[in-house]
Every structure is written in C-alpha cells, then in structure tokens.
Amino acid sequence: MAAFARLSSDFSTTIIGQLSELLLSEQTTYDRKVLLAQVFANMKATITTAKQVFSLTGRLLECSTFNELLCPLLDATTIMAEATRYAIPEQG
C-alpha cells in the first residue's frame, strides 16, 4: 500500500477512507495501526488528501492514549507535511 501511495496521489486519495476506518476501529490492533500510520510518511498527497490526513490525525490524537501509536503517527504526518509543504498554501 505504501509503495502505491508514494507513486500516486490518486491512489492516496482513494485509500484515505479505508485507512481512517482501520485506524479508528477498536478491532484493529495497535501494532497494525502503527504499520498503517507509516503509510502517511510515504504518501504523495494533494492539498485535499493532506488535510484529510491531518483531520484523521487530530481525531486519533483525541481518542488514543497508546504512545506506541502516537509517536509513529506524529512522525509519519510530519514527514508527509514536509514533503507536501509547497502544496499547502497556508504554509507559504
């Protein structure tokens, strides 16, 4: 999944919904959530996709207390933000 998300912003847009469901689900193990969060670090993102990822991250930060998930999640979204900073007008 990460390999395709790195190559295609369209694929990244397509998988946001599925990633959201898995990351927010109580049935998904924390180990699996850590692996899924790492997809964000490699994602080729549009403005819309980046905003969706940041919104999802905000929700996860509010509802999760598992540090082994929060740290990789913040690392991955920081890497994504750095890679897409010129695509987001507010960071200009």
HTML snippet that shows the backbone in 3Dmol.js (N, CA, C, O; Angstrom):
<script src="https://3Dmol.org/build/3Dmol-min.js"></script>
<div id="view" style="width:600px;height:400px;position:relative"></div>
<script>
const pdb = `
ATOM      1  N   MET A   1       0.829  -1.186   0.000  1.00  0.00           N
ATOM      2  CA  MET A   1       0.000   0.000   0.000  1.00  0.00           C
ATOM      3  C   MET A   1       0.875   1.251   0.000  1.00  0.00           C
ATOM      4  O   MET A   1       0.618   2.192  -0.751  1.00  0.00           O
ATOM      5  N   ALA A   2       1.902   1.261   0.837  1.00  0.00           N
ATOM      6  CA  ALA A   2       2.771   2.438   0.932  1.00  0.00           C
ATOM      7  C   ALA A   2       3.477   2.703  -0.388  1.00  0.00           C
ATOM      8  O   ALA A   2       3.665   3.857  -0.770  1.00  0.00           O
ATOM      9  N   ALA A   3       3.870   1.637  -1.091  1.00  0.00           N
ATOM     10  CA  ALA A   3       4.570   1.809  -2.366  1.00  0.00           C
ATOM     11  C   ALA A   3       3.674   2.483  -3.395  1.00  0.00           C
ATOM     12  O   ALA A   3       4.131   3.361  -4.127  1.00  0.00           O
ATOM     13  N   PHE A   4       2.421   2.094  -3.461  1.00  0.00           N
ATOM     14  CA  PHE A   4       1.491   2.720  -4.398  1.00  0.00           C
ATOM     15  C   PHE A   4       1.162   4.147  -3.979  1.00  0.00           C
ATOM     16  O   PHE A   4       1.048   5.033  -4.826  1.00  0.00           O
ATOM     17  N   ALA A   5       1.009   4.373  -2.678  1.00  0.00           N
ATOM     18  CA  ALA A   5       0.694   5.718  -2.183  1.00  0.00           C
ATOM     19  C   ALA A   5       1.835   6.682  -2.466  1.00  0.00           C
ATOM     20  O   ALA A   5       1.606   7.880  -2.639  1.00  0.00           O
ATOM     21  N   ARG A   6       3.049   6.179  -2.514  1.00  0.00           N
ATOM     22  CA  ARG A   6       4.210   7.012  -2.824  1.00  0.00           C
ATOM     23  C   ARG A   6       4.192   7.458  -4.286  1.00  0.00           C
ATOM     24  O   ARG A   6       4.663   8.548  -4.610  1.00  0.00           O
ATOM     25  N   LEU A   7       3.658   6.630  -5.153  1.00  0.00           N
ATOM     26  CA  LEU A   7       3.691   6.903  -6.584  1.00  0.00           C
ATOM     27  C   LEU A   7       2.504   7.697  -7.095  1.00  0.00           C
ATOM     28  O   LEU A   7       2.619   8.408  -8.094  1.00  0.00           O
ATOM     29  N   SER A   8       1.377   7.588  -6.431  1.00  0.00           N
ATOM     30  CA  SER A   8       0.149   8.149  -6.992  1.00  0.00           C
ATOM     31  C   SER A   8      -0.672   8.906  -5.954  1.00  0.00           C
ATOM     32  O   SER A   8      -1.105   8.339  -4.951  1.00  0.00           O
ATOM     33  N   SER A   9      -0.878  10.187  -6.210  1.00  0.00           N
ATOM     34  CA  SER A   9      -1.743  10.965  -5.319  1.00  0.00           C
ATOM     35  C   SER A   9      -3.193  10.507  -5.456  1.00  0.00           C
ATOM     36  O   SER A   9      -3.967  10.612  -4.505  1.00  0.00           O
ATOM     37  N   ASP A  10      -3.568   9.999  -6.638  1.00  0.00           N
ATOM     38  CA  ASP A  10      -4.926   9.468  -6.810  1.00  0.00           C
ATOM     39  C   ASP A  10      -5.142   8.238  -5.925  1.00  0.00           C
ATOM     40  O   ASP A  10      -6.196   8.091  -5.307  1.00  0.00           O
ATOM     41  N   PHE A  11      -4.146   7.362  -5.867  1.00  0.00           N
ATOM     42  CA  PHE A  11      -4.252   6.185  -5.000  1.00  0.00           C
ATOM     43  C   PHE A  11      -4.327   6.620  -3.542  1.00  0.00           C
ATOM     44  O   PHE A  11      -5.106   6.070  -2.763  1.00  0.00           O
ATOM     45  N   SER A  12      -3.519   7.603  -3.178  1.00  0.00           N
ATOM     46  CA  SER A  12      -3.544   8.117  -1.805  1.00  0.00           C
ATOM     47  C   SER A  12      -4.933   8.617  -1.443  1.00  0.00           C
ATOM     48  O   SER A  12      -5.433   8.343  -0.352  1.00  0.00           O
ATOM     49  N   THR A  13      -5.552   9.344  -2.353  1.00  0.00           N
ATOM     50  CA  THR A  13      -6.904   9.849  -2.123  1.00  0.00           C
ATOM     51  C   THR A  13      -7.886   8.700  -1.934  1.00  0.00           C
ATOM     52  O   THR A  13      -8.785   8.771  -1.097  1.00  0.00           O
ATOM     53  N   THR A  14      -7.708   7.654  -2.711  1.00  0.00           N
ATOM     54  CA  THR A  14      -8.606   6.504  -2.662  1.00  0.00           C
ATOM     55  C   THR A  14      -8.522   5.748  -1.340  1.00  0.00           C
ATOM     56  O   THR A  14      -9.537   5.255  -0.848  1.00  0.00           O
ATOM     57  N   ILE A  15      -7.335   5.650  -0.763  1.00  0.00           N
ATOM     58  CA  ILE A  15      -7.178   4.807   0.431  1.00  0.00           C
ATOM     59  C   ILE A  15      -7.423   5.533   1.752  1.00  0.00           C
ATOM     60  O   ILE A  15      -7.454   4.891   2.802  1.00  0.00           O
ATOM     61  N   ILE A  16      -7.596   6.843   1.724  1.00  0.00           N
ATOM     62  CA  ILE A  16      -7.806   7.588   2.972  1.00  0.00           C
ATOM     63  C   ILE A  16      -9.012   7.050   3.749  1.00  0.00           C
ATOM     64  O   ILE A  16      -8.938   6.885   4.966  1.00  0.00           O
ATOM     65  N   GLY A  17     -10.100   6.781   3.068  1.00  0.00           N
ATOM     66  CA  GLY A  17     -11.299   6.266   3.738  1.00  0.00           C
ATOM     67  C   GLY A  17     -11.050   4.941   4.433  1.00  0.00           C
ATOM     68  O   GLY A  17     -11.460   4.743   5.577  1.00  0.00           O
ATOM     69  N   GLN A  18     -10.373   4.029   3.735  1.00  0.00           N
ATOM     70  CA  GLN A  18     -10.081   2.728   4.321  1.00  0.00           C
ATOM     71  C   GLN A  18      -9.106   2.854   5.487  1.00  0.00           C
ATOM     72  O   GLN A  18      -9.275   2.201   6.517  1.00  0.00           O
ATOM     73  N   LEU A  19      -8.084   3.694   5.323  1.00  0.00           N
ATOM     74  CA  LEU A  19      -7.138   3.907   6.421  1.00  0.00           C
ATOM     75  C   LEU A  19      -7.844   4.489   7.640  1.00  0.00           C
ATOM     76  O   LEU A  19      -7.574   4.093   8.774  1.00  0.00           O
ATOM     77  N   SER A  20      -8.744   5.427   7.398  1.00  0.00           N
ATOM     78  CA  SER A  20      -9.495   6.035   8.500  1.00  0.00           C
ATOM     79  C   SER A  20     -10.282   4.985   9.268  1.00  0.00           C
ATOM     80  O   SER A  20     -10.243   4.936  10.497  1.00  0.00           O
ATOM     81  N   GLU A  21     -10.997   4.146   8.525  1.00  0.00           N
ATOM     82  CA  GLU A  21     -11.794   3.102   9.174  1.00  0.00           C
ATOM     83  C   GLU A  21     -10.923   2.179  10.019  1.00  0.00           C
ATOM     84  O   GLU A  21     -11.262   1.865  11.160  1.00  0.00           O
ATOM     85  N   LEU A  22      -9.806   1.750   9.455  1.00  0.00           N
ATOM     86  CA  LEU A  22      -8.933   0.826  10.177  1.00  0.00           C
ATOM     87  C   LEU A  22      -8.278   1.481  11.390  1.00  0.00           C
ATOM     88  O   LEU A  22      -8.186   0.869  12.455  1.00  0.00           O
ATOM     89  N   LEU A  23      -7.829   2.713  11.232  1.00  0.00           N
ATOM     90  CA  LEU A  23      -7.151   3.392  12.336  1.00  0.00           C
ATOM     91  C   LEU A  23      -8.104   3.777  13.463  1.00  0.00           C
ATOM     92  O   LEU A  23      -7.699   3.828  14.624  1.00  0.00           O
ATOM     93  N   LEU A  24      -9.347   4.043  13.139  1.00  0.00           N
ATOM     94  CA  LEU A  24     -10.320   4.426  14.159  1.00  0.00           C
ATOM     95  C   LEU A  24     -11.035   3.226  14.784  1.00  0.00           C
ATOM     96  O   LEU A  24     -11.693   3.359  15.816  1.00  0.00           O
ATOM     97  N   SER A  25     -10.905   2.068  14.163  1.00  0.00           N
ATOM     98  CA  SER A  25     -11.590   0.873  14.649  1.00  0.00           C
ATOM     99  C   SER A  25     -10.941   0.333  15.923  1.00  0.00           C
ATOM    100  O   SER A  25      -9.717   0.262  16.029  1.00  0.00           O
ATOM    101  N   GLU A  26     -11.771  -0.039  16.873  1.00  0.00           N
ATOM    102  CA  GLU A  26     -11.276  -0.660  18.101  1.00  0.00           C
ATOM    103  C   GLU A  26     -10.851  -2.100  17.857  1.00  0.00           C
ATOM    104  O   GLU A  26     -10.151  -2.688  18.682  1.00  0.00           O
ATOM    105  N   GLN A  27     -11.267  -2.674  16.736  1.00  0.00           N
ATOM    106  CA  GLN A  27     -10.922  -4.055  16.421  1.00  0.00           C
ATOM    107  C   GLN A  27      -9.535  -4.187  15.798  1.00  0.00           C
ATOM    108  O   GLN A  27      -8.971  -5.280  15.776  1.00  0.00           O
ATOM    109  N   THR A  28      -8.982  -3.087  15.294  1.00  0.00           N
ATOM    110  CA  THR A  28      -7.644  -3.114  14.709  1.00  0.00           C
ATOM    111  C   THR A  28      -6.617  -3.042  15.837  1.00  0.00           C
ATOM    112  O   THR A  28      -6.700  -2.174  16.706  1.00  0.00           O
ATOM    113  N   THR A  29      -5.652  -3.956  15.818  1.00  0.00           N
ATOM    114  CA  THR A  29      -4.634  -3.971  16.874  1.00  0.00           C
ATOM    115  C   THR A  29      -3.736  -2.737  16.761  1.00  0.00           C
ATOM    116  O   THR A  29      -3.603  -2.146  15.689  1.00  0.00           O
ATOM    117  N   TYR A  30      -3.129  -2.364  17.875  1.00  0.00           N
ATOM    118  CA  TYR A  30      -2.241  -1.199  17.864  1.00  0.00           C
ATOM    119  C   TYR A  30      -1.006  -1.443  17.000  1.00  0.00           C
ATOM    120  O   TYR A  30      -0.502  -0.514  16.370  1.00  0.00           O
ATOM    121  N   ASP A  31      -0.517  -2.672  16.963  1.00  0.00           N
ATOM    122  CA  ASP A  31       0.621  -2.974  16.095  1.00  0.00           C
ATOM    123  C   ASP A  31       0.269  -2.729  14.631  1.00  0.00           C
ATOM    124  O   ASP A  31       1.078  -2.194  13.874  1.00  0.00           O
ATOM    125  N   ARG A  32      -0.930  -3.120  14.241  1.00  0.00           N
ATOM    126  CA  ARG A  32      -1.390  -2.909  12.869  1.00  0.00           C
ATOM    127  C   ARG A  32      -1.578  -1.417  12.604  1.00  0.00           C
ATOM    128  O   ARG A  32      -1.248  -0.932  11.522  1.00  0.00           O
ATOM    129  N   LYS A  33      -2.103  -0.693  13.580  1.00  0.00           N
ATOM    130  CA  LYS A  33      -2.301   0.748  13.431  1.00  0.00           C
ATOM    131  C   LYS A  33      -0.972   1.472  13.233  1.00  0.00           C
ATOM    132  O   LYS A  33      -0.890   2.414  12.444  1.00  0.00           O
ATOM    133  N   VAL A  34       0.064   1.039  13.944  1.00  0.00           N
ATOM    134  CA  VAL A  34       1.392   1.644  13.776  1.00  0.00           C
ATOM    135  C   VAL A  34       1.874   1.448  12.342  1.00  0.00           C
ATOM    136  O   VAL A  34       2.396   2.377  11.727  1.00  0.00           O
ATOM    137  N   LEU A  35       1.699   0.241  11.813  1.00  0.00           N
ATOM    138  CA  LEU A  35       2.097  -0.030  10.429  1.00  0.00           C
ATOM    139  C   LEU A  35       1.290   0.806   9.440  1.00  0.00           C
ATOM    140  O   LEU A  35       1.842   1.328   8.471  1.00  0.00           O
ATOM    141  N   LEU A  36       0.005   0.932   9.678  1.00  0.00           N
ATOM    142  CA  LEU A  36      -0.845   1.727   8.792  1.00  0.00           C
ATOM    143  C   LEU A  36      -0.481   3.206   8.836  1.00  0.00           C
ATOM    144  O   LEU A  36      -0.496   3.878   7.805  1.00  0.00           O
ATOM    145  N   ALA A  37      -0.156   3.713  10.005  1.00  0.00           N
ATOM    146  CA  ALA A  37       0.206   5.128  10.140  1.00  0.00           C
ATOM    147  C   ALA A  37       1.456   5.456   9.341  1.00  0.00           C
ATOM    148  O   ALA A  37       1.606   6.580   8.862  1.00  0.00           O
ATOM    149  N   GLN A  38       2.351   4.493   9.191  1.00  0.00           N
ATOM    150  CA  GLN A  38       3.584   4.723   8.450  1.00  0.00           C
ATOM    151  C   GLN A  38       3.338   4.963   6.964  1.00  0.00           C
ATOM    152  O   GLN A  38       4.207   5.494   6.273  1.00  0.00           O
ATOM    153  N   VAL A  39       2.176   4.580   6.472  1.00  0.00           N
ATOM    154  CA  VAL A  39       1.826   4.846   5.071  1.00  0.00           C
ATOM    155  C   VAL A  39       1.822   6.350   4.808  1.00  0.00           C
ATOM    156  O   VAL A  39       2.184   6.785   3.715  1.00  0.00           O
ATOM    157  N   PHE A  40       1.419   7.143   5.791  1.00  0.00           N
ATOM    158  CA  PHE A  40       1.354   8.595   5.611  1.00  0.00           C
ATOM    159  C   PHE A  40       2.714   9.203   5.290  1.00  0.00           C
ATOM    160  O   PHE A  40       2.793  10.188   4.557  1.00  0.00           O
ATOM    161  N   ALA A  41       3.784   8.626   5.829  1.00  0.00           N
ATOM    162  CA  ALA A  41       5.129   9.168   5.608  1.00  0.00           C
ATOM    163  C   ALA A  41       5.539   9.092   4.143  1.00  0.00           C
ATOM    164  O   ALA A  41       6.311   9.925   3.669  1.00  0.00           O
ATOM    165  N   ASN A  42       5.031   8.105   3.430  1.00  0.00           N
ATOM    166  CA  ASN A  42       5.418   7.900   2.035  1.00  0.00           C
ATOM    167  C   ASN A  42       4.386   8.393   1.035  1.00  0.00           C
ATOM    168  O   ASN A  42       4.563   8.241  -0.173  1.00  0.00           O
ATOM    169  N   MET A  43       3.330   8.972   1.527  1.00  0.00           N
ATOM    170  CA  MET A  43       2.197   9.320   0.694  1.00  0.00           C
ATOM    171  C   MET A  43       2.478  10.523  -0.207  1.00  0.00           C
ATOM    172  O   MET A  43       2.993  11.546   0.242  1.00  0.00           O
ATOM    173  N   LYS A  44       2.132  10.379  -1.475  1.00  0.00           N
ATOM    174  CA  LYS A  44       2.137  11.513  -2.396  1.00  0.00           C
ATOM    175  C   LYS A  44       0.754  12.145  -2.260  1.00  0.00           C
ATOM    176  O   LYS A  44      -0.244  11.578  -2.705  1.00  0.00           O
ATOM    177  N   ALA A  45       0.705  13.314  -1.648  1.00  0.00           N
ATOM    178  CA  ALA A  45      -0.581  13.876  -1.241  1.00  0.00           C
ATOM    179  C   ALA A  45      -0.899  15.178  -1.961  1.00  0.00           C
ATOM    180  O   ALA A  45      -0.020  15.993  -2.240  1.00  0.00           O
ATOM    181  N   THR A  46      -2.173  15.345  -2.248  1.00  0.00           N
ATOM    182  CA  THR A  46      -2.687  16.623  -2.731  1.00  0.00           C
ATOM    183  C   THR A  46      -3.071  17.455  -1.508  1.00  0.00           C
ATOM    184  O   THR A  46      -2.987  16.980  -0.375  1.00  0.00           O
ATOM    185  N   ILE A  47      -3.485  18.675  -1.741  1.00  0.00           N
ATOM    186  CA  ILE A  47      -3.929  19.525  -0.631  1.00  0.00           C
ATOM    187  C   ILE A  47      -5.079  18.855   0.119  1.00  0.00           C
ATOM    188  O   ILE A  47      -5.083  18.802   1.348  1.00  0.00           O
ATOM    189  N   THR A  48      -6.042  18.350  -0.627  1.00  0.00           N
ATOM    190  CA  THR A  48      -7.211  17.715  -0.016  1.00  0.00           C
ATOM    191  C   THR A  48      -6.814  16.488   0.794  1.00  0.00           C
ATOM    192  O   THR A  48      -7.274  16.307   1.922  1.00  0.00           O
ATOM    193  N   THR A  49      -5.967  15.654   0.222  1.00  0.00           N
ATOM    194  CA  THR A  49      -5.529  14.449   0.921  1.00  0.00           C
ATOM    195  C   THR A  49      -4.774  14.800   2.194  1.00  0.00           C
ATOM    196  O   THR A  49      -5.005  14.196   3.242  1.00  0.00           O
ATOM    197  N   ALA A  50      -3.878  15.769   2.109  1.00  0.00           N
ATOM    198  CA  ALA A  50      -3.110  16.182   3.291  1.00  0.00           C
ATOM    199  C   ALA A  50      -4.040  16.679   4.394  1.00  0.00           C
ATOM    200  O   ALA A  50      -3.848  16.350   5.564  1.00  0.00           O
ATOM    201  N   LYS A  51      -5.034  17.460   4.030  1.00  0.00           N
ATOM    202  CA  LYS A  51      -5.979  17.962   5.032  1.00  0.00           C
ATOM    203  C   LYS A  51      -6.782  16.823   5.652  1.00  0.00           C
ATOM    204  O   LYS A  51      -7.075  16.851   6.847  1.00  0.00           O
ATOM    205  N   GLN A  52      -7.142  15.820   4.847  1.00  0.00           N
ATOM    206  CA  GLN A  52      -7.861  14.664   5.385  1.00  0.00           C
ATOM    207  C   GLN A  52      -6.984  13.884   6.365  1.00  0.00           C
ATOM    208  O   GLN A  52      -7.456  13.430   7.407  1.00  0.00           O
ATOM    209  N   VAL A  53      -5.715  13.736   6.024  1.00  0.00           N
ATOM    210  CA  VAL A  53      -4.784  13.035   6.915  1.00  0.00           C
ATOM    211  C   VAL A  53      -4.627  13.803   8.223  1.00  0.00           C
ATOM    212  O   VAL A  53      -4.628  13.201   9.296  1.00  0.00           O
ATOM    213  N   PHE A  54      -4.491  15.131   8.146  1.00  0.00           N
ATOM    214  CA  PHE A  54      -4.342  15.929   9.362  1.00  0.00           C
ATOM    215  C   PHE A  54      -5.607  15.877  10.217  1.00  0.00           C
ATOM    216  O   PHE A  54      -5.526  15.852  11.445  1.00  0.00           O
ATOM    217  N   SER A  55      -6.760  15.859   9.579  1.00  0.00           N
ATOM    218  CA  SER A  55      -8.016  15.740  10.314  1.00  0.00           C
ATOM    219  C   SER A  55      -8.096  14.384  11.025  1.00  0.00           C
ATOM    220  O   SER A  55      -8.467  14.309  12.196  1.00  0.00           O
ATOM    221  N   LEU A  56      -7.747  13.327  10.308  1.00  0.00           N
ATOM    222  CA  LEU A  56      -7.736  11.987  10.898  1.00  0.00           C
ATOM    223  C   LEU A  56      -6.742  11.924  12.055  1.00  0.00           C
ATOM    224  O   LEU A  56      -7.037  11.342  13.098  1.00  0.00           O
ATOM    225  N   THR A  57      -5.577  12.518  11.872  1.00  0.00           N
ATOM    226  CA  THR A  57      -4.568  12.534  12.934  1.00  0.00           C
ATOM    227  C   THR A  57      -5.103  13.239  14.175  1.00  0.00           C
ATOM    228  O   THR A  57      -4.886  12.780  15.296  1.00  0.00           O
ATOM    229  N   GLY A  58      -5.796  14.342  13.976  1.00  0.00           N
ATOM    230  CA  GLY A  58      -6.399  15.050  15.105  1.00  0.00           C
ATOM    231  C   GLY A  58      -7.373  14.182  15.868  1.00  0.00           C
ATOM    232  O   GLY A  58      -7.383  14.173  17.099  1.00  0.00           O
ATOM    233  N   ARG A  59      -8.198  13.447  15.127  1.00  0.00           N
ATOM    234  CA  ARG A  59      -9.156  12.542  15.778  1.00  0.00           C
ATOM    235  C   ARG A  59      -8.441  11.443  16.557  1.00  0.00           C
ATOM    236  O   ARG A  59      -8.840  11.097  17.669  1.00  0.00           O
ATOM    237  N   LEU A  60      -7.384  10.901  15.965  1.00  0.00           N
ATOM    238  CA  LEU A  60      -6.632   9.842  16.639  1.00  0.00           C
ATOM    239  C   LEU A  60      -5.926  10.361  17.887  1.00  0.00           C
ATOM    240  O   LEU A  60      -5.851   9.660  18.896  1.00  0.00           O
ATOM    241  N   LEU A  61      -5.414  11.574  17.823  1.00  0.00           N
ATOM    242  CA  LEU A  61      -4.752  12.159  18.990  1.00  0.00           C
ATOM    243  C   LEU A  61      -5.736  12.376  20.135  1.00  0.00           C
ATOM    244  O   LEU A  61      -5.374  12.253  21.306  1.00  0.00           O
ATOM    245  N   GLU A  62      -6.978  12.698  19.792  1.00  0.00           N
ATOM    246  CA  GLU A  62      -8.003  12.918  20.816  1.00  0.00           C
ATOM    247  C   GLU A  62      -8.455  11.623  21.485  1.00  0.00           C
ATOM    248  O   GLU A  62      -8.765  11.614  22.676  1.00  0.00           O
ATOM    249  N   CYS A  63      -8.494  10.536  20.725  1.00  0.00           N
ATOM    250  CA  CYS A  63      -9.103   9.313  21.266  1.00  0.00           C
ATOM    251  C   CYS A  63      -8.104   8.229  21.666  1.00  0.00           C
ATOM    252  O   CYS A  63      -8.501   7.233  22.271  1.00  0.00           O
ATOM    253  N   SER A  64      -6.836   8.393  21.349  1.00  0.00           N
ATOM    254  CA  SER A  64      -5.870   7.344  21.662  1.00  0.00           C
ATOM    255  C   SER A  64      -4.910   7.785  22.760  1.00  0.00           C
ATOM    256  O   SER A  64      -4.467   8.933  22.796  1.00  0.00           O
ATOM    257  N   THR A  65      -4.601   6.859  23.648  1.00  0.00           N
ATOM    258  CA  THR A  65      -3.623   7.130  24.704  1.00  0.00           C
ATOM    259  C   THR A  65      -2.425   6.198  24.574  1.00  0.00           C
ATOM    260  O   THR A  65      -1.584   6.136  25.471  1.00  0.00           O
ATOM    261  N   PHE A  66      -2.346   5.492  23.491  1.00  0.00           N
ATOM    262  CA  PHE A  66      -1.295   4.500  23.265  1.00  0.00           C
ATOM    263  C   PHE A  66      -0.091   5.188  22.630  1.00  0.00           C
ATOM    264  O   PHE A  66      -0.089   5.443  21.426  1.00  0.00           O
ATOM    265  N   ASN A  67       0.933   5.491  23.430  1.00  0.00           N
ATOM    266  CA  ASN A  67       2.101   6.229  22.949  1.00  0.00           C
ATOM    267  C   ASN A  67       2.826   5.530  21.810  1.00  0.00           C
ATOM    268  O   ASN A  67       3.422   6.190  20.958  1.00  0.00           O
ATOM    269  N   GLU A  68       2.782   4.201  21.785  1.00  0.00           N
ATOM    270  CA  GLU A  68       3.438   3.470  20.711  1.00  0.00           C
ATOM    271  C   GLU A  68       2.753   3.706  19.369  1.00  0.00           C
ATOM    272  O   GLU A  68       3.326   3.387  18.328  1.00  0.00           O
ATOM    273  N   LEU A  69       1.559   4.251  19.371  1.00  0.00           N
ATOM    274  CA  LEU A  69       0.886   4.662  18.140  1.00  0.00           C
ATOM    275  C   LEU A  69       1.082   6.155  17.894  1.00  0.00           C
ATOM    276  O   LEU A  69       1.337   6.566  16.763  1.00  0.00           O
ATOM    277  N   LEU A  70       0.966   6.958  18.925  1.00  0.00           N
ATOM    278  CA  LEU A  70       1.006   8.410  18.752  1.00  0.00           C
ATOM    279  C   LEU A  70       2.338   8.899  18.197  1.00  0.00           C
ATOM    280  O   LEU A  70       2.361   9.754  17.312  1.00  0.00           O
ATOM    281  N   CYS A  71       3.433   8.375  18.700  1.00  0.00           N
ATOM    282  CA  CYS A  71       4.746   8.827  18.225  1.00  0.00           C
ATOM    283  C   CYS A  71       4.977   8.496  16.748  1.00  0.00           C
ATOM    284  O   CYS A  71       5.378   9.384  15.996  1.00  0.00           O
ATOM    285  N   PRO A  72       4.742   7.258  16.299  1.00  0.00           N
ATOM    286  CA  PRO A  72       4.889   6.975  14.870  1.00  0.00           C
ATOM    287  C   PRO A  72       3.898   7.761  14.003  1.00  0.00           C
ATOM    288  O   PRO A  72       4.223   8.149  12.881  1.00  0.00           O
ATOM    289  N   LEU A  73       2.709   7.991  14.520  1.00  0.00           N
ATOM    290  CA  LEU A  73       1.713   8.765  13.785  1.00  0.00           C
ATOM    291  C   LEU A  73       2.195  10.199  13.578  1.00  0.00           C
ATOM    292  O   LEU A  73       2.103  10.735  12.474  1.00  0.00           O
ATOM    293  N   LEU A  74       2.704  10.810  14.629  1.00  0.00           N
ATOM    294  CA  LEU A  74       3.224  12.176  14.512  1.00  0.00           C
ATOM    295  C   LEU A  74       4.452  12.228  13.609  1.00  0.00           C
ATOM    296  O   LEU A  74       4.606  13.170  12.833  1.00  0.00           O
ATOM    297  N   ASP A  75       5.322  11.232  13.700  1.00  0.00           N
ATOM    298  CA  ASP A  75       6.488  11.176  12.811  1.00  0.00           C
ATOM    299  C   ASP A  75       6.057  11.088  11.349  1.00  0.00           C
ATOM    300  O   ASP A  75       6.571  11.815  10.498  1.00  0.00           O
ATOM    301  N   ALA A  76       5.112  10.195  11.065  1.00  0.00           N
ATOM    302  CA  ALA A  76       4.668   9.987   9.687  1.00  0.00           C
ATOM    303  C   ALA A  76       3.984  11.224   9.115  1.00  0.00           C
ATOM    304  O   ALA A  76       4.231  11.592   7.966  1.00  0.00           O
ATOM    305  N   THR A  77       3.138  11.861   9.898  1.00  0.00           N
ATOM    306  CA  THR A  77       2.447  13.047   9.378  1.00  0.00           C
ATOM    307  C   THR A  77       3.398  14.233   9.249  1.00  0.00           C
ATOM    308  O   THR A  77       3.202  15.090   8.386  1.00  0.00           O
ATOM    309  N   THR A  78       4.414  14.292  10.087  1.00  0.00           N
ATOM    310  CA  THR A  78       5.422  15.347   9.954  1.00  0.00           C
ATOM    311  C   THR A  78       6.212  15.166   8.666  1.00  0.00           C
ATOM    312  O   THR A  78       6.466  16.134   7.950  1.00  0.00           O
ATOM    313  N   ILE A  79       6.599  13.940   8.371  1.00  0.00           N
ATOM    314  CA  ILE A  79       7.314  13.657   7.125  1.00  0.00           C
ATOM    315  C   ILE A  79       6.443  14.010   5.930  1.00  0.00           C
ATOM    316  O   ILE A  79       6.923  14.611   4.969  1.00  0.00           O
ATOM    317  N   MET A  80       5.161  13.640   5.981  1.00  0.00           N
ATOM    318  CA  MET A  80       4.254  13.967   4.886  1.00  0.00           C
ATOM    319  C   MET A  80       4.116  15.477   4.731  1.00  0.00           C
ATOM    320  O   MET A  80       4.125  15.988   3.612  1.00  0.00           O
ATOM    321  N   ALA A  81       3.990  16.189   5.840  1.00  0.00           N
ATOM    322  CA  ALA A  81       3.837  17.646   5.788  1.00  0.00           C
ATOM    323  C   ALA A  81       5.069  18.302   5.173  1.00  0.00           C
ATOM    324  O   ALA A  81       4.944  19.237   4.382  1.00  0.00           O
ATOM    325  N   GLU A  82       6.243  17.825   5.528  1.00  0.00           N
ATOM    326  CA  GLU A  82       7.466  18.378   4.956  1.00  0.00           C
ATOM    327  C   GLU A  82       7.544  18.122   3.459  1.00  0.00           C
ATOM    328  O   GLU A  82       7.993  18.981   2.700  1.00  0.00           O
ATOM    329  N   ALA A  83       7.109  16.949   3.036  1.00  0.00           N
ATOM    330  CA  ALA A  83       7.169  16.586   1.620  1.00  0.00           C
ATOM    331  C   ALA A  83       6.136  17.331   0.785  1.00  0.00           C
ATOM    332  O   ALA A  83       6.328  17.504  -0.419  1.00  0.00           O
ATOM    333  N   THR A  84       5.054  17.771   1.398  1.00  0.00           N
ATOM    334  CA  THR A  84       3.977  18.423   0.641  1.00  0.00           C
ATOM    335  C   THR A  84       3.811  19.885   1.015  1.00  0.00           C
ATOM    336  O   THR A  84       2.798  20.490   0.667  1.00  0.00           O
ATOM    337  N   ARG A  85       4.770  20.467   1.710  1.00  0.00           N
ATOM    338  CA  ARG A  85       4.580  21.818   2.243  1.00  0.00           C
ATOM    339  C   ARG A  85       4.317  22.857   1.165  1.00  0.00           C
ATOM    340  O   ARG A  85       3.617  23.837   1.417  1.00  0.00           O
ATOM    341  N   TYR A  86       4.857  22.665  -0.021  1.00  0.00           N
ATOM    342  CA  TYR A  86       4.621  23.650  -1.075  1.00  0.00           C
ATOM    343  C   TYR A  86       3.252  23.475  -1.727  1.00  0.00           C
ATOM    344  O   TYR A  86       2.792  24.350  -2.461  1.00  0.00           O
ATOM    345  N   ALA A  87       2.605  22.345  -1.458  1.00  0.00           N
ATOM    346  CA  ALA A  87       1.269  22.098  -1.997  1.00  0.00           C
ATOM    347  C   ALA A  87       0.183  22.676  -1.109  1.00  0.00           C
ATOM    348  O   ALA A  87      -0.982  22.725  -1.504  1.00  0.00           O
ATOM    349  N   ILE A  88       0.555  23.114   0.094  1.00  0.00           N
ATOM    350  CA  ILE A  88      -0.428  23.625   1.044  1.00  0.00           C
ATOM    351  C   ILE A  88      -0.233  25.130   1.184  1.00  0.00           C
ATOM    352  O   ILE A  88       0.751  25.566   1.781  1.00  0.00           O
ATOM    353  N   PRO A  89      -1.153  25.935   0.646  1.00  0.00           N
ATOM    354  CA  PRO A  89      -0.981  27.387   0.622  1.00  0.00           C
ATOM    355  C   PRO A  89      -0.763  28.027   1.989  1.00  0.00           C
ATOM    356  O   PRO A  89      -0.028  29.009   2.088  1.00  0.00           O
ATOM    357  N   GLU A  90      -1.380  27.500   3.045  1.00  0.00           N
ATOM    358  CA  GLU A  90      -1.273  28.115   4.362  1.00  0.00           C
ATOM    359  C   GLU A  90       0.148  28.085   4.908  1.00  0.00           C
ATOM    360  O   GLU A  90       0.466  28.827   5.837  1.00  0.00           O
ATOM    361  N   GLN A  91       1.004  27.241   4.346  1.00  0.00           N
ATOM    362  CA  GLN A  91       2.371  27.130   4.839  1.00  0.00           C
ATOM    363  C   GLN A  91       3.342  28.005   4.059  1.00  0.00           C
ATOM    364  O   GLN A  91       4.533  28.034   4.368  1.00  0.00           O
ATOM    365  N   GLY A  92       2.849  28.716   3.054  1.00  0.00           N
ATOM    366  CA  GLY A  92       3.700  29.510   2.180  1.00  0.00           C
ATOM    367  C   GLY A  92       4.439  30.517   2.900  1.00  0.00           C
ATOM    368  O   GLY A  92       5.204  31.271   2.298  1.00  0.00           O
TER     369      GLY A  92
END
`;
const viewer = $3Dmol.createViewer("view");
viewer.addModel(pdb, "pdb");
viewer.setStyle({}, {cartoon: {color: "spectrum"}});
viewer.zoomTo();
viewer.render();
</script>
